[in-house]
């Protein structure tokens, strides 16, 4: 998964703010568990 275009990365919709967010390197091992785009959305 090296040097992909942003448009080719996996995407999800945040259930809190309904905005799309894109895969990030820091989520590489936990992408299946990621539900929210940010800490703010996760705690709201």
mmCIF entry with sequence, helices, sheets and N, C-alpha, C, O atoms, coordinates in Angstrom:
data_MODEL
# 
_entry.id   MODEL 
# 
_entity.id                         1 
_entity.type                       polymer 
_entity.pdbx_number_of_molecules   1 
# 
_entity_poly.entity_id                      1 
_entity_poly.type                           'polypeptide(L)' 
_entity_poly.nstd_linkage                   no 
_entity_poly.nstd_monomer                   no 
_entity_poly.pdbx_seq_one_letter_code       
;(UNK)(UNK)(UNK)(UNK)(UNK)(UNK)(UNK)(UNK)(UNK)(UNK)(UNK)(UNK)(UNK)(UNK)(UNK)(UNK)
(UNK)(UNK)(UNK)(UNK)(UNK)(UNK)(UNK)(UNK)(UNK)(UNK)(UNK)(UNK)(UNK)(UNK)(UNK)(UNK)
(UNK)(UNK)(UNK)(UNK)(UNK)(UNK)(UNK)(UNK)(UNK)(UNK)(UNK)(UNK)
;
_entity_poly.pdbx_seq_one_letter_code_can   XXXXXXXXXXXXXXXXXXXXXXXXXXXXXXXXXXXXXXXXXXXX 
_entity_poly.pdbx_strand_id                 A 
# 
loop_
_entity_poly_seq.entity_id 
_entity_poly_seq.num 
_entity_poly_seq.mon_id 
_entity_poly_seq.hetero 
1 1  UNK n 
1 2  UNK n 
1 3  UNK n 
1 4  UNK n 
1 5  UNK n 
1 6  UNK n 
1 7  UNK n 
1 8  UNK n 
1 9  UNK n 
1 10 UNK n 
1 11 UNK n 
1 12 UNK n 
1 13 UNK n 
1 14 UNK n 
1 15 UNK n 
1 16 UNK n 
1 17 UNK n 
1 18 UNK n 
1 19 UNK n 
1 20 UNK n 
1 21 UNK n 
1 22 UNK n 
1 23 UNK n 
1 24 UNK n 
1 25 UNK n 
1 26 UNK n 
1 27 UNK n 
1 28 UNK n 
1 29 UNK n 
1 30 UNK n 
1 31 UNK n 
1 32 UNK n 
1 33 UNK n 
1 34 UNK n 
1 35 UNK n 
1 36 UNK n 
1 37 UNK n 
1 38 UNK n 
1 39 UNK n 
1 40 UNK n 
1 41 UNK n 
1 42 UNK n 
1 43 UNK n 
1 44 UNK n 
# 
_struct_asym.id          A 
_struct_asym.entity_id   1 
# 
loop_
_struct_conf.conf_type_id 
_struct_conf.id 
_struct_conf.pdbx_PDB_helix_id 
_struct_conf.beg_label_comp_id 
_struct_conf.beg_label_asym_id 
_struct_conf.beg_label_seq_id 
_struct_conf.pdbx_beg_PDB_ins_code 
_struct_conf.end_label_comp_id 
_struct_conf.end_label_asym_id 
_struct_conf.end_label_seq_id 
_struct_conf.pdbx_end_PDB_ins_code 
_struct_conf.beg_auth_comp_id 
_struct_conf.beg_auth_asym_id 
_struct_conf.beg_auth_seq_id 
_struct_conf.end_auth_comp_id 
_struct_conf.end_auth_asym_id 
_struct_conf.end_auth_seq_id 
_struct_conf.pdbx_PDB_helix_class 
_struct_conf.details 
_struct_conf.pdbx_PDB_helix_length 
HELX_P HELX_P1 AA1 UNK A 6  ? UNK A 8  ? UNK A 6  UNK A 8  5 ? 3 
HELX_P HELX_P2 AA2 UNK A 25 ? UNK A 27 ? UNK A 25 UNK A 27 5 ? 3 
HELX_P HELX_P3 AA3 UNK A 39 ? UNK A 43 ? UNK A 39 UNK A 43 1 ? 5 
# 
_struct_conf_type.id          HELX_P 
_struct_conf_type.criteria    ? 
_struct_conf_type.reference   ? 
# 
_struct_sheet.id               AA1 
_struct_sheet.type             ? 
_struct_sheet.number_strands   2 
_struct_sheet.details          ? 
# 
_struct_sheet_order.sheet_id     AA1 
_struct_sheet_order.range_id_1   1 
_struct_sheet_order.range_id_2   2 
_struct_sheet_order.offset       ? 
_struct_sheet_order.sense        anti-parallel 
# 
loop_
_struct_sheet_range.sheet_id 
_struct_sheet_range.id 
_struct_sheet_range.beg_label_comp_id 
_struct_sheet_range.beg_label_asym_id 
_struct_sheet_range.beg_label_seq_id 
_struct_sheet_range.pdbx_beg_PDB_ins_code 
_struct_sheet_range.end_label_comp_id 
_struct_sheet_range.end_label_asym_id 
_struct_sheet_range.end_label_seq_id 
_struct_sheet_range.pdbx_end_PDB_ins_code 
_struct_sheet_range.beg_auth_comp_id 
_struct_sheet_range.beg_auth_asym_id 
_struct_sheet_range.beg_auth_seq_id 
_struct_sheet_range.end_auth_comp_id 
_struct_sheet_range.end_auth_asym_id 
_struct_sheet_range.end_auth_seq_id 
AA1 1 UNK A 11 ? UNK A 13 ? UNK A 11 UNK A 13 
AA1 2 UNK A 20 ? UNK A 22 ? UNK A 20 UNK A 22 
# 
loop_
_atom_site.group_PDB 
_atom_site.id 
_atom_site.type_symbol 
_atom_site.label_atom_id 
_atom_site.label_alt_id 
_atom_site.label_comp_id 
_atom_site.label_asym_id 
_atom_site.label_entity_id 
_atom_site.label_seq_id 
_atom_site.pdbx_PDB_ins_code 
_atom_site.Cartn_x 
_atom_site.Cartn_y 
_atom_site.Cartn_z 
_atom_site.occupancy 
_atom_site.B_iso_or_equiv 
_atom_site.pdbx_formal_charge 
_atom_site.auth_seq_id 
_atom_site.auth_comp_id 
_atom_site.auth_asym_id 
_atom_site.auth_atom_id 
_atom_site.pdbx_PDB_model_num 
ATOM 1   N N  . UNK A 1 1  ? 0.833   -1.208 0.000  1.00 0.00 ? 1  UNK A N  1 
ATOM 2   C CA . UNK A 1 1  ? 0.000   0.000  0.000  1.00 0.00 ? 1  UNK A CA 1 
ATOM 3   C C  . UNK A 1 1  ? 0.868   1.258  0.000  1.00 0.00 ? 1  UNK A C  1 
ATOM 4   O O  . UNK A 1 1  ? 0.713   2.139  0.845  1.00 0.00 ? 1  UNK A O  1 
ATOM 5   N N  . UNK A 1 2  ? 1.774   1.319  -0.957 1.00 0.00 ? 2  UNK A N  1 
ATOM 6   C CA . UNK A 1 2  ? 2.694   2.454  -0.998 1.00 0.00 ? 2  UNK A CA 1 
ATOM 7   C C  . UNK A 1 2  ? 2.301   3.460  -2.066 1.00 0.00 ? 2  UNK A C  1 
ATOM 8   O O  . UNK A 1 2  ? 1.996   3.093  -3.201 1.00 0.00 ? 2  UNK A O  1 
ATOM 9   N N  . UNK A 1 3  ? 2.313   4.718  -1.695 1.00 0.00 ? 3  UNK A N  1 
ATOM 10  C CA . UNK A 1 3  ? 2.102   5.836  -2.610 1.00 0.00 ? 3  UNK A CA 1 
ATOM 11  C C  . UNK A 1 3  ? 0.839   5.699  -3.452 1.00 0.00 ? 3  UNK A C  1 
ATOM 12  O O  . UNK A 1 3  ? 0.889   5.728  -4.681 1.00 0.00 ? 3  UNK A O  1 
ATOM 13  N N  . UNK A 1 4  ? -0.278  5.551  -2.778 1.00 0.00 ? 4  UNK A N  1 
ATOM 14  C CA . UNK A 1 4  ? -1.555  5.528  -3.496 1.00 0.00 ? 4  UNK A CA 1 
ATOM 15  C C  . UNK A 1 4  ? -2.102  6.943  -3.576 1.00 0.00 ? 4  UNK A C  1 
ATOM 16  O O  . UNK A 1 4  ? -1.814  7.792  -2.733 1.00 0.00 ? 4  UNK A O  1 
ATOM 17  N N  . UNK A 1 5  ? -2.890  7.171  -4.602 1.00 0.00 ? 5  UNK A N  1 
ATOM 18  C CA . UNK A 1 5  ? -3.578  8.451  -4.690 1.00 0.00 ? 5  UNK A CA 1 
ATOM 19  C C  . UNK A 1 5  ? -4.650  8.500  -3.599 1.00 0.00 ? 5  UNK A C  1 
ATOM 20  O O  . UNK A 1 5  ? -5.215  7.475  -3.220 1.00 0.00 ? 5  UNK A O  1 
ATOM 21  N N  . UNK A 1 6  ? -4.913  9.681  -3.114 1.00 0.00 ? 6  UNK A N  1 
ATOM 22  C CA . UNK A 1 6  ? -5.919  9.834  -2.062 1.00 0.00 ? 6  UNK A CA 1 
ATOM 23  C C  . UNK A 1 6  ? -7.271  9.272  -2.478 1.00 0.00 ? 6  UNK A C  1 
ATOM 24  O O  . UNK A 1 6  ? -7.987  8.691  -1.663 1.00 0.00 ? 6  UNK A O  1 
ATOM 25  N N  . UNK A 1 7  ? -7.611  9.446  -3.727 1.00 0.00 ? 7  UNK A N  1 
ATOM 26  C CA . UNK A 1 7  ? -8.908  8.972  -4.211 1.00 0.00 ? 7  UNK A CA 1 
ATOM 27  C C  . UNK A 1 7  ? -8.996  7.446  -4.243 1.00 0.00 ? 7  UNK A C  1 
ATOM 28  O O  . UNK A 1 7  ? -10.096 6.895  -4.304 1.00 0.00 ? 7  UNK A O  1 
ATOM 29  N N  . UNK A 1 8  ? -7.860  6.762  -4.204 1.00 0.00 ? 8  UNK A N  1 
ATOM 30  C CA . UNK A 1 8  ? -7.846  5.301  -4.232 1.00 0.00 ? 8  UNK A CA 1 
ATOM 31  C C  . UNK A 1 8  ? -7.862  4.669  -2.840 1.00 0.00 ? 8  UNK A C  1 
ATOM 32  O O  . UNK A 1 8  ? -8.010  3.454  -2.713 1.00 0.00 ? 8  UNK A O  1 
ATOM 33  N N  . UNK A 1 9  ? -7.713  5.480  -1.808 1.00 0.00 ? 9  UNK A N  1 
ATOM 34  C CA . UNK A 1 9  ? -7.677  4.952  -0.448 1.00 0.00 ? 9  UNK A CA 1 
ATOM 35  C C  . UNK A 1 9  ? -9.081  4.560  0.011  1.00 0.00 ? 9  UNK A C  1 
ATOM 36  O O  . UNK A 1 9  ? -10.067 5.144  -0.438 1.00 0.00 ? 9  UNK A O  1 
ATOM 37  N N  . UNK A 1 10 ? -9.172  3.571  0.906  1.00 0.00 ? 10 UNK A N  1 
ATOM 38  C CA . UNK A 1 10 ? -10.489 3.196  1.445  1.00 0.00 ? 10 UNK A CA 1 
ATOM 39  C C  . UNK A 1 10 ? -11.120 4.369  2.195  1.00 0.00 ? 10 UNK A C  1 
ATOM 40  O O  . UNK A 1 10 ? -10.422 5.214  2.755  1.00 0.00 ? 10 UNK A O  1 
ATOM 41  N N  . UNK A 1 11 ? -12.430 4.402  2.194  1.00 0.00 ? 11 UNK A N  1 
ATOM 42  C CA . UNK A 1 11 ? -13.151 5.519  2.792  1.00 0.00 ? 11 UNK A CA 1 
ATOM 43  C C  . UNK A 1 11 ? -14.306 5.003  3.638  1.00 0.00 ? 11 UNK A C  1 
ATOM 44  O O  . UNK A 1 11 ? -14.886 3.961  3.333  1.00 0.00 ? 11 UNK A O  1 
ATOM 45  N N  . UNK A 1 12 ? -14.635 5.722  4.687  1.00 0.00 ? 12 UNK A N  1 
ATOM 46  C CA . UNK A 1 12 ? -15.798 5.398  5.528  1.00 0.00 ? 12 UNK A CA 1 
ATOM 47  C C  . UNK A 1 12 ? -16.553 6.684  5.827  1.00 0.00 ? 12 UNK A C  1 
ATOM 48  O O  . UNK A 1 12 ? -16.028 7.783  5.652  1.00 0.00 ? 12 UNK A O  1 
ATOM 49  N N  . UNK A 1 13 ? -17.793 6.532  6.281  1.00 0.00 ? 13 UNK A N  1 
ATOM 50  C CA . UNK A 1 13 ? -18.606 7.675  6.689  1.00 0.00 ? 13 UNK A CA 1 
ATOM 51  C C  . UNK A 1 13 ? -18.688 7.682  8.207  1.00 0.00 ? 13 UNK A C  1 
ATOM 52  O O  . UNK A 1 13 ? -19.023 6.669  8.820  1.00 0.00 ? 13 UNK A O  1 
ATOM 53  N N  . UNK A 1 14 ? -18.385 8.812  8.807  1.00 0.00 ? 14 UNK A N  1 
ATOM 54  C CA . UNK A 1 14 ? -18.437 8.939  10.269 1.00 0.00 ? 14 UNK A CA 1 
ATOM 55  C C  . UNK A 1 14 ? -19.903 8.968  10.722 1.00 0.00 ? 14 UNK A C  1 
ATOM 56  O O  . UNK A 1 14 ? -20.682 9.783  10.228 1.00 0.00 ? 14 UNK A O  1 
ATOM 57  N N  . UNK A 1 15 ? -20.287 8.086  11.660 1.00 0.00 ? 15 UNK A N  1 
ATOM 58  C CA . UNK A 1 15 ? -21.690 8.066  12.115 1.00 0.00 ? 15 UNK A CA 1 
ATOM 59  C C  . UNK A 1 15 ? -22.070 9.295  12.943 1.00 0.00 ? 15 UNK A C  1 
ATOM 60  O O  . UNK A 1 15 ? -23.255 9.601  13.073 1.00 0.00 ? 15 UNK A O  1 
ATOM 61  N N  . UNK A 1 16 ? -21.095 9.997  13.499 1.00 0.00 ? 16 UNK A N  1 
ATOM 62  C CA . UNK A 1 16 ? -21.389 11.168 14.326 1.00 0.00 ? 16 UNK A CA 1 
ATOM 63  C C  . UNK A 1 16 ? -21.636 12.420 13.481 1.00 0.00 ? 16 UNK A C  1 
ATOM 64  O O  . UNK A 1 16 ? -22.613 13.135 13.706 1.00 0.00 ? 16 UNK A O  1 
ATOM 65  N N  . UNK A 1 17 ? -20.754 12.691 12.507 1.00 0.00 ? 17 UNK A N  1 
ATOM 66  C CA . UNK A 1 17 ? -20.880 13.927 11.733 1.00 0.00 ? 17 UNK A CA 1 
ATOM 67  C C  . UNK A 1 17 ? -21.317 13.689 10.287 1.00 0.00 ? 17 UNK A C  1 
ATOM 68  O O  . UNK A 1 17 ? -21.537 14.640 9.538  1.00 0.00 ? 17 UNK A O  1 
ATOM 69  N N  . UNK A 1 18 ? -21.443 12.413 9.896  1.00 0.00 ? 18 UNK A N  1 
ATOM 70  C CA . UNK A 1 18 ? -21.877 12.018 8.546  1.00 0.00 ? 18 UNK A CA 1 
ATOM 71  C C  . UNK A 1 18 ? -20.931 12.457 7.429  1.00 0.00 ? 18 UNK A C  1 
ATOM 72  O O  . UNK A 1 18 ? -21.320 12.490 6.261  1.00 0.00 ? 18 UNK A O  1 
ATOM 73  N N  . UNK A 1 19 ? -19.702 12.790 7.782  1.00 0.00 ? 19 UNK A N  1 
ATOM 74  C CA . UNK A 1 19 ? -18.723 13.170 6.765  1.00 0.00 ? 19 UNK A CA 1 
ATOM 75  C C  . UNK A 1 19 ? -17.862 11.975 6.401  1.00 0.00 ? 19 UNK A C  1 
ATOM 76  O O  . UNK A 1 19 ? -17.597 11.118 7.244  1.00 0.00 ? 19 UNK A O  1 
ATOM 77  N N  . UNK A 1 20 ? -17.417 11.911 5.135  1.00 0.00 ? 20 UNK A N  1 
ATOM 78  C CA . UNK A 1 20 ? -16.504 10.830 4.754  1.00 0.00 ? 20 UNK A CA 1 
ATOM 79  C C  . UNK A 1 20 ? -15.100 11.085 5.296  1.00 0.00 ? 20 UNK A C  1 
ATOM 80  O O  . UNK A 1 20 ? -14.656 12.231 5.373  1.00 0.00 ? 20 UNK A O  1 
ATOM 81  N N  . UNK A 1 21 ? -14.411 10.020 5.667  1.00 0.00 ? 21 UNK A N  1 
ATOM 82  C CA . UNK A 1 21 ? -13.009 10.154 6.031  1.00 0.00 ? 21 UNK A CA 1 
ATOM 83  C C  . UNK A 1 21 ? -12.232 9.011  5.411  1.00 0.00 ? 21 UNK A C  1 
ATOM 84  O O  . UNK A 1 21 ? -12.786 7.951  5.119  1.00 0.00 ? 21 UNK A O  1 
ATOM 85  N N  . UNK A 1 22 ? -10.937 9.237  5.214  1.00 0.00 ? 22 UNK A N  1 
ATOM 86  C CA . UNK A 1 22 ? -10.103 8.349  4.419  1.00 0.00 ? 22 UNK A CA 1 
ATOM 87  C C  . UNK A 1 22 ? -9.109  7.601  5.306  1.00 0.00 ? 22 UNK A C  1 
ATOM 88  O O  . UNK A 1 22 ? -8.702  8.089  6.361  1.00 0.00 ? 22 UNK A O  1 
ATOM 89  N N  . UNK A 1 23 ? -8.730  6.416  4.855  1.00 0.00 ? 23 UNK A N  1 
ATOM 90  C CA . UNK A 1 23 ? -7.722  5.587  5.515  1.00 0.00 ? 23 UNK A CA 1 
ATOM 91  C C  . UNK A 1 23 ? -6.471  6.402  5.833  1.00 0.00 ? 23 UNK A C  1 
ATOM 92  O O  . UNK A 1 23 ? -6.039  7.232  5.032  1.00 0.00 ? 23 UNK A O  1 
ATOM 93  N N  . UNK A 1 24 ? -5.897  6.158  7.006  1.00 0.00 ? 24 UNK A N  1 
ATOM 94  C CA . UNK A 1 24 ? -4.635  6.805  7.373  1.00 0.00 ? 24 UNK A CA 1 
ATOM 95  C C  . UNK A 1 24 ? -3.633  5.753  7.809  1.00 0.00 ? 24 UNK A C  1 
ATOM 96  O O  . UNK A 1 24 ? -4.012  4.690  8.301  1.00 0.00 ? 24 UNK A O  1 
ATOM 97  N N  . UNK A 1 25 ? -2.372  6.046  7.631  1.00 0.00 ? 25 UNK A N  1 
ATOM 98  C CA . UNK A 1 25 ? -1.292  5.112  7.969  1.00 0.00 ? 25 UNK A CA 1 
ATOM 99  C C  . UNK A 1 25 ? -1.404  4.645  9.423  1.00 0.00 ? 25 UNK A C  1 
ATOM 100 O O  . UNK A 1 25 ? -1.176  3.471  9.715  1.00 0.00 ? 25 UNK A O  1 
ATOM 101 N N  . UNK A 1 26 ? -1.751  5.555  10.331 1.00 0.00 ? 26 UNK A N  1 
ATOM 102 C CA . UNK A 1 26 ? -1.823  5.186  11.752 1.00 0.00 ? 26 UNK A CA 1 
ATOM 103 C C  . UNK A 1 26 ? -2.949  4.191  12.047 1.00 0.00 ? 26 UNK A C  1 
ATOM 104 O O  . UNK A 1 26 ? -2.955  3.545  13.095 1.00 0.00 ? 26 UNK A O  1 
ATOM 105 N N  . UNK A 1 27 ? -3.901  4.073  11.114 1.00 0.00 ? 27 UNK A N  1 
ATOM 106 C CA . UNK A 1 27 ? -5.013  3.128  11.283 1.00 0.00 ? 27 UNK A CA 1 
ATOM 107 C C  . UNK A 1 27 ? -4.776  1.827  10.535 1.00 0.00 ? 27 UNK A C  1 
ATOM 108 O O  . UNK A 1 27 ? -5.680  0.997  10.440 1.00 0.00 ? 27 UNK A O  1 
ATOM 109 N N  . UNK A 1 28 ? -3.573  1.636  10.003 1.00 0.00 ? 28 UNK A N  1 
ATOM 110 C CA . UNK A 1 28 ? -3.282  0.494  9.137  1.00 0.00 ? 28 UNK A CA 1 
ATOM 111 C C  . UNK A 1 28 ? -3.716  -0.842 9.741  1.00 0.00 ? 28 UNK A C  1 
ATOM 112 O O  . UNK A 1 28 ? -4.341  -1.653 9.058  1.00 0.00 ? 28 UNK A O  1 
ATOM 113 N N  . UNK A 1 29 ? -3.392  -1.079 11.020 1.00 0.00 ? 29 UNK A N  1 
ATOM 114 C CA . UNK A 1 29 ? -3.683  -2.367 11.663 1.00 0.00 ? 29 UNK A CA 1 
ATOM 115 C C  . UNK A 1 29 ? -5.075  -2.437 12.278 1.00 0.00 ? 29 UNK A C  1 
ATOM 116 O O  . UNK A 1 29 ? -5.547  -3.526 12.603 1.00 0.00 ? 29 UNK A O  1 
ATOM 117 N N  . UNK A 1 30 ? -5.744  -1.294 12.444 1.00 0.00 ? 30 UNK A N  1 
ATOM 118 C CA . UNK A 1 30 ? -7.045  -1.281 13.125 1.00 0.00 ? 30 UNK A CA 1 
ATOM 119 C C  . UNK A 1 30 ? -8.172  -0.692 12.271 1.00 0.00 ? 30 UNK A C  1 
ATOM 120 O O  . UNK A 1 30 ? -9.209  -0.292 12.800 1.00 0.00 ? 30 UNK A O  1 
ATOM 121 N N  . UNK A 1 31 ? -7.970  -0.640 10.954 1.00 0.00 ? 31 UNK A N  1 
ATOM 122 C CA . UNK A 1 31 ? -8.950  -0.005 10.064 1.00 0.00 ? 31 UNK A CA 1 
ATOM 123 C C  . UNK A 1 31 ? -10.351 -0.581 10.231 1.00 0.00 ? 31 UNK A C  1 
ATOM 124 O O  . UNK A 1 31 ? -11.332 0.157  10.138 1.00 0.00 ? 31 UNK A O  1 
ATOM 125 N N  . UNK A 1 32 ? -10.464 -1.886 10.477 1.00 0.00 ? 32 UNK A N  1 
ATOM 126 C CA . UNK A 1 32 ? -11.789 -2.493 10.641 1.00 0.00 ? 32 UNK A CA 1 
ATOM 127 C C  . UNK A 1 32 ? -12.517 -1.989 11.876 1.00 0.00 ? 32 UNK A C  1 
ATOM 128 O O  . UNK A 1 32 ? -13.747 -1.979 11.911 1.00 0.00 ? 32 UNK A O  1 
ATOM 129 N N  . UNK A 1 33 ? -11.766 -1.569 12.891 1.00 0.00 ? 33 UNK A N  1 
ATOM 130 C CA . UNK A 1 33 ? -12.380 -1.079 14.125 1.00 0.00 ? 33 UNK A CA 1 
ATOM 131 C C  . UNK A 1 33 ? -12.648 0.429  14.113 1.00 0.00 ? 33 UNK A C  1 
ATOM 132 O O  . UNK A 1 33 ? -13.419 0.926  14.934 1.00 0.00 ? 33 UNK A O  1 
ATOM 133 N N  . UNK A 1 34 ? -12.020 1.154  13.192 1.00 0.00 ? 34 UNK A N  1 
ATOM 134 C CA . UNK A 1 34 ? -12.187 2.609  13.145 1.00 0.00 ? 34 UNK A CA 1 
ATOM 135 C C  . UNK A 1 34 ? -13.602 2.947  12.695 1.00 0.00 ? 34 UNK A C  1 
ATOM 136 O O  . UNK A 1 34 ? -14.040 2.516  11.628 1.00 0.00 ? 34 UNK A O  1 
ATOM 137 N N  . UNK A 1 35 ? -14.319 3.724  13.517 1.00 0.00 ? 35 UNK A N  1 
ATOM 138 C CA . UNK A 1 35 ? -15.688 4.103  13.177 1.00 0.00 ? 35 UNK A CA 1 
ATOM 139 C C  . UNK A 1 35 ? -15.843 5.616  13.028 1.00 0.00 ? 35 UNK A C  1 
ATOM 140 O O  . UNK A 1 35 ? -16.667 6.083  12.241 1.00 0.00 ? 35 UNK A O  1 
ATOM 141 N N  . UNK A 1 36 ? -15.059 6.373  13.775 1.00 0.00 ? 36 UNK A N  1 
ATOM 142 C CA . UNK A 1 36 ? -15.216 7.827  13.808 1.00 0.00 ? 36 UNK A CA 1 
ATOM 143 C C  . UNK A 1 36 ? -14.018 8.529  13.189 1.00 0.00 ? 36 UNK A C  1 
ATOM 144 O O  . UNK A 1 36 ? -12.905 8.003  13.202 1.00 0.00 ? 36 UNK A O  1 
ATOM 145 N N  . UNK A 1 37 ? -14.250 9.719  12.648 1.00 0.00 ? 37 UNK A N  1 
ATOM 146 C CA . UNK A 1 37 ? -13.180 10.452 11.960 1.00 0.00 ? 37 UNK A CA 1 
ATOM 147 C C  . UNK A 1 37 ? -12.234 11.147 12.932 1.00 0.00 ? 37 UNK A C  1 
ATOM 148 O O  . UNK A 1 37 ? -11.102 11.474 12.575 1.00 0.00 ? 37 UNK A O  1 
ATOM 149 N N  . UNK A 1 38 ? -12.697 11.375 14.167 1.00 0.00 ? 38 UNK A N  1 
ATOM 150 C CA . UNK A 1 38 ? -11.856 12.106 15.113 1.00 0.00 ? 38 UNK A CA 1 
ATOM 151 C C  . UNK A 1 38 ? -12.228 11.763 16.555 1.00 0.00 ? 38 UNK A C  1 
ATOM 152 O O  . UNK A 1 38 ? -13.250 11.129 16.818 1.00 0.00 ? 38 UNK A O  1 
ATOM 153 N N  . UNK A 1 39 ? -11.381 12.194 17.473 1.00 0.00 ? 39 UNK A N  1 
ATOM 154 C CA . UNK A 1 39 ? -11.665 11.999 18.900 1.00 0.00 ? 39 UNK A CA 1 
ATOM 155 C C  . UNK A 1 39 ? -12.932 12.755 19.297 1.00 0.00 ? 39 UNK A C  1 
ATOM 156 O O  . UNK A 1 39 ? -13.727 12.283 20.111 1.00 0.00 ? 39 UNK A O  1 
ATOM 157 N N  . UNK A 1 40 ? -13.101 13.922 18.712 1.00 0.00 ? 40 UNK A N  1 
ATOM 158 C CA . UNK A 1 40 ? -14.280 14.738 19.011 1.00 0.00 ? 40 UNK A CA 1 
ATOM 159 C C  . UNK A 1 40 ? -15.584 14.000 18.668 1.00 0.00 ? 40 UNK A C  1 
ATOM 160 O O  . UNK A 1 40 ? -16.533 13.993 19.452 1.00 0.00 ? 40 UNK A O  1 
ATOM 161 N N  . UNK A 1 41 ? -15.608 13.388 17.497 1.00 0.00 ? 41 UNK A N  1 
ATOM 162 C CA . UNK A 1 41 ? -16.802 12.634 17.098 1.00 0.00 ? 41 UNK A CA 1 
ATOM 163 C C  . UNK A 1 41 ? -16.983 11.389 17.953 1.00 0.00 ? 41 UNK A C  1 
ATOM 164 O O  . UNK A 1 41 ? -18.112 11.003 18.256 1.00 0.00 ? 41 UNK A O  1 
ATOM 165 N N  . UNK A 1 42 ? -15.898 10.769 18.337 1.00 0.00 ? 42 UNK A N  1 
ATOM 166 C CA . UNK A 1 42 ? -15.979 9.550  19.137 1.00 0.00 ? 42 UNK A CA 1 
ATOM 167 C C  . UNK A 1 42 ? -16.566 9.818  20.518 1.00 0.00 ? 42 UNK A C  1 
ATOM 168 O O  . UNK A 1 42 ? -17.293 8.985  21.060 1.00 0.00 ? 42 UNK A O  1 
ATOM 169 N N  . UNK A 1 43 ? -16.253 10.975 21.085 1.00 0.00 ? 43 UNK A N  1 
ATOM 170 C CA . UNK A 1 43 ? -16.716 11.287 22.438 1.00 0.00 ? 43 UNK A CA 1 
ATOM 171 C C  . UNK A 1 43 ? -18.088 11.958 22.463 1.00 0.00 ? 43 UNK A C  1 
ATOM 172 O O  . UNK A 1 43 ? -18.724 12.039 23.514 1.00 0.00 ? 43 UNK A O  1 
ATOM 173 N N  . UNK A 1 44 ? -18.545 12.441 21.296 1.00 0.00 ? 44 UNK A N  1 
ATOM 174 C CA . UNK A 1 44 ? -19.846 13.124 21.296 1.00 0.00 ? 44 UNK A CA 1 
ATOM 175 C C  . UNK A 1 44 ? -21.009 12.152 21.269 1.00 0.00 ? 44 UNK A C  1 
ATOM 176 O O  . UNK A 1 44 ? -22.166 12.574 21.266 1.00 0.00 ? 44 UNK A O  1 
# 
